[in-house]
Amino acid sequence: MQDRTESRLDRIRGSAPPRRHDARTIAALTRNPGCARRGVLDAAGVDKDLLARQVGFPAAFGQSRFAIVRGNVFEARVKADGCADLLRMFHECLGSEPGGTEPGGTAAGEPLLVTGDAEPNETLAARHERTVAALRTASGTDRPVLITHPLLRLAVGGQDVHLEPDLVLVRPGGLFHVVEIKSFPVIDGQAEGEKVAAAAIQAAVYVLALRRLLGRPDAVSHDVVLVCPRDFSNAPMATRIDVRRQLLVLDHQLARLSAVDALVAALPPDLTFDLAPGPDGRPTRPAAELAAGLSRLDARYTPDCLSMCELAFRCRHEAAGRTAALGASVREELGGVETVTEVLELAAGTRAPTADQAEAADRLRTTARMYAAGLAAGPATEHAAGDRGPTP
């Protein structure tokens, strides 16, 4: 079954190399677990950005090349000199100091830096095994250990996904902390809330993967370390973030994801999103063919998709006139009412509700009466206020 699913996913992706899942895509997928379209395309490793451009709905977000370069420069700055600055910062945000003592008086030896970066010609499986060995060895040492770019693994929709956090800190005694390095600044002690929230859920993905790898949830702290530039300089600062809430949501949403093999089995065998690049590398596949293929994958559009999915504008176009396009709260409030036209007709009493729509129809008619009453009372209220004359 697994081989058959992988073969189908390869056909869906086409000739392009697969785009690997990462913590950002998993976080986005779990925020909308009912979207089969994203589930299939992410599992297949389809380049959704190129696909969106080819069908005429390019994404309006994503990291610029400048931001990527800036992030790489900042990460190199943080890791310079054997992560000396980073190790010093852990004392102020975690209460431990390299070469000193841990809370409670436990002696800590000299820090050890272990690289988990890929070696030449190393497979993902071999690198993952090397990471597992390094993590298990580090948990038994009597000194702090920093492992850079370990390769973790997490099951998403029945498929194993490889993940690569920036750093994992192992404190003496075997307590693990995930370390996230981000290039957005902390100015006067405050960072942009949306970016911090995104970093927290991505870090929670790594915490969950690490807990499942080790098989000891209590060994991986829910306190992650976020490292960002301080103010307008390139000097790093470390902050502790509690991701317990994000872990609960993530665990729940991952459990709700439909299995990829079940999603793929329901698709036509000839479905593919191969962009057929020409000699110059540009896609040659007709947009109409790709759009027809997308229509075979059930989408679950919400306004939140605009900030986290490359195909959001295409899906919004398809969802025009439907209540789902107005947001999750509206969709839940109007359960059973699929279109805006139905909403207006039910509110006006010109459409008989089905059994599934009866409750929503009652609320709509009540809202319509209250709205009409408010409109009728508006001019009279204004006129009455005018009769009183000016206020002394």
WOJO-V152647 format. One record per residue. N is the residue number from 1. RES is the residue in one letter. OMEGA is omega in degrees with one decimal (NA if undefined). Layout:
BEGIN
n/res/omega
N/RES/OMEGA
N/RES/OMEGA
END
This chain:
BEGIN
n/res/omega
1/M/-178.9
2/Q/-179.8
3/D/179.8
4/R/178.9
5/T/179.4
6/E/178.9
7/S/178.7
8/R/179.2
9/L/176.3
10/D/179.4
11/R/179.2
12/I/-179.6
13/R/-177.9
14/G/-171.6
15/S/-177.5
16/A/174.7
17/P/-177.1
18/P/172.3
19/R/-175.8
20/R/169.3
21/H/169.0
22/D/-176.6
23/A/-179.7
24/R/-178.2
25/T/177.7
26/I/178.0
27/A/179.2
28/A/-179.2
29/L/-177.9
30/T/174.4
31/R/178.7
32/N/-172.1
33/P/-179.4
34/G/-177.7
35/C/179.5
36/A/-179.1
37/R/179.9
38/R/-179.5
39/G/-179.0
40/V/-176.3
41/L/177.7
42/D/178.9
43/A/180.0
44/A/-178.5
45/G/179.9
46/V/175.8
47/D/-174.5
48/K/178.9
49/D/177.3
50/L/179.0
51/L/179.6
52/A/178.3
53/R/-176.0
54/Q/179.3
55/V/173.0
56/G/179.6
57/F/-177.1
58/P/179.7
59/A/-178.1
60/A/179.8
61/F/-179.9
62/G/-179.0
63/Q/174.3
64/S/177.5
65/R/178.9
66/F/-179.2
67/A/179.2
68/I/178.8
69/V/179.6
70/R/178.5
71/G/179.2
72/N/179.2
73/V/-178.7
74/F/179.2
75/E/177.4
76/A/178.7
77/R/-179.1
78/V/-174.8
79/K/-177.9
80/A/177.6
81/D/178.0
82/G/179.4
83/C/-176.3
84/A/179.8
85/D/-178.3
86/L/-179.2
87/L/177.2
88/R/-178.1
89/M/-178.6
90/F/-178.9
91/H/-175.7
92/E/-177.6
93/C/179.5
94/L/-179.5
95/G/176.7
96/S/-178.3
97/E/179.2
98/P/177.5
99/G/-179.2
100/G/-178.7
101/T/173.0
102/E/175.3
103/P/-177.5
104/G/174.5
105/G/179.5
106/T/-179.1
107/A/178.4
108/A/179.4
109/G/179.3
110/E/-179.0
111/P/178.2
112/L/179.0
113/L/-178.8
114/V/179.6
115/T/175.7
116/G/-179.2
117/D/-177.6
118/A/174.2
119/E/-178.9
120/P/176.1
121/N/-179.9
122/E/177.8
123/T/177.2
124/L/-179.6
125/A/-179.8
126/A/179.6
127/R/178.1
128/H/178.4
129/E/178.7
130/R/177.0
131/T/-179.7
132/V/-179.9
133/A/-179.5
134/A/-179.7
135/L/-178.9
136/R/177.3
137/T/-177.6
138/A/-177.3
139/S/-178.3
140/G/-178.4
141/T/180.0
142/D/177.6
143/R/179.6
144/P/178.8
145/V/174.1
146/L/178.8
147/I/-178.1
148/T/176.4
149/H/172.9
150/P/179.9
151/L/-179.3
152/L/-179.4
153/R/-180.0
154/L/177.7
155/A/179.3
156/V/-178.8
157/G/179.2
158/G/179.7
159/Q/177.6
160/D/179.6
161/V/178.4
162/H/-176.7
163/L/-174.3
164/E/175.2
165/P/-180.0
166/D/-176.7
167/L/168.7
168/V/176.2
169/L/175.1
170/V/-179.0
171/R/176.5
172/P/-174.0
173/G/172.9
174/G/176.6
175/L/-175.4
176/F/173.1
177/H/172.7
178/V/179.4
179/V/178.2
180/E/178.1
181/I/-179.0
182/K/-175.8
183/S/176.8
184/F/-171.5
185/P/169.6
186/V/-173.7
187/I/-177.2
188/D/176.9
189/G/-178.2
190/Q/174.3
191/A/180.0
192/E/-172.7
193/G/-177.8
194/E/-179.9
195/K/177.3
196/V/179.2
197/A/178.4
198/A/178.6
199/A/-178.8
200/A/-178.7
201/I/176.2
202/Q/177.5
203/A/178.3
204/A/175.6
205/V/179.7
206/Y/179.0
207/V/-180.0
208/L/179.1
209/A/-179.0
210/L/178.1
211/R/-179.0
212/R/178.1
213/L/-176.9
214/L/-178.2
215/G/179.8
216/R/-176.9
217/P/-177.3
218/D/-179.6
219/A/-178.3
220/V/-175.0
221/S/173.2
222/H/174.3
223/D/177.3
224/V/-179.3
225/V/177.4
226/L/-178.9
227/V/-178.0
228/C/174.1
229/P/177.9
230/R/178.5
231/D/-175.9
232/F/179.1
233/S/174.7
234/N/179.5
235/A/-176.4
236/P/171.2
237/M/-176.3
238/A/178.8
239/T/177.4
240/R/179.6
241/I/177.2
242/D/-176.2
243/V/179.7
244/R/-179.7
245/R/179.7
246/Q/178.6
247/L/178.7
248/L/179.9
249/V/-177.7
250/L/180.0
251/D/179.8
252/H/-176.8
253/Q/176.6
254/L/178.5
255/A/-178.6
256/R/-177.7
257/L/175.8
258/S/178.5
259/A/-177.3
260/V/-177.7
261/D/177.9
262/A/178.1
263/L/-177.5
264/V/-178.4
265/A/-178.1
266/A/-175.9
267/L/175.2
268/P/-175.7
269/P/-177.5
270/D/-177.0
271/L/177.2
272/T/176.5
273/F/175.2
274/D/-178.2
275/L/177.2
276/A/-178.5
277/P/177.9
278/G/-179.4
279/P/180.0
280/D/179.3
281/G/-179.2
282/R/-179.9
283/P/177.1
284/T/-178.5
285/R/179.7
286/P/-179.1
287/A/-178.0
288/A/179.3
289/E/-180.0
290/L/179.0
291/A/177.7
292/A/177.2
293/G/178.7
294/L/-179.5
295/S/177.8
296/R/178.8
297/L/-178.9
298/D/177.4
299/A/177.6
300/R/-174.0
301/Y/168.5
302/T/179.3
303/P/178.5
304/D/-178.4
305/C/-177.0
306/L/-178.2
307/S/-174.9
308/M/-179.9
309/C/-178.0
310/E/-178.5
311/L/-172.8
312/A/-177.4
313/F/175.6
314/R/-178.8
315/C/177.2
316/R/177.6
317/H/179.0
318/E/-174.7
319/A/-178.4
320/A/179.4
321/G/-179.4
322/R/-176.8
323/T/180.0
324/A/-178.3
325/A/-177.8
326/L/176.6
327/G/-176.1
328/A/-177.4
329/S/178.4
330/V/-180.0
331/R/179.9
332/E/-179.7
333/E/-177.1
334/L/179.7
335/G/-179.8
336/G/177.7
337/V/-168.8
338/E/-173.2
339/T/177.5
340/V/177.5
341/T/178.0
342/E/179.3
343/V/-177.8
344/L/-179.2
345/E/178.2
346/L/179.2
347/A/-179.1
348/A/-179.3
349/G/-179.9
350/T/179.2
351/R/178.5
352/A/-178.5
353/P/171.2
354/T/179.7
355/A/-179.7
356/D/-175.6
357/Q/-171.2
358/A/-177.1
359/E/178.9
360/A/-179.8
361/A/177.8
362/D/179.7
363/R/-179.4
364/L/180.0
365/R/177.6
366/T/178.6
367/T/-179.4
368/A/179.1
369/R/180.0
370/M/179.1
371/Y/179.4
372/A/178.7
373/A/178.2
374/G/177.6
375/L/-178.9
376/A/-177.8
377/A/-175.0
378/G/-179.4
379/P/-179.2
380/A/179.4
381/T/180.0
382/E/-179.5
383/H/-179.6
384/A/179.2
385/A/-179.5
386/G/-177.9
387/D/-176.4
388/R/-179.2
389/G/-176.8
390/P/178.2
391/T/-179.4
392/P/NA
END
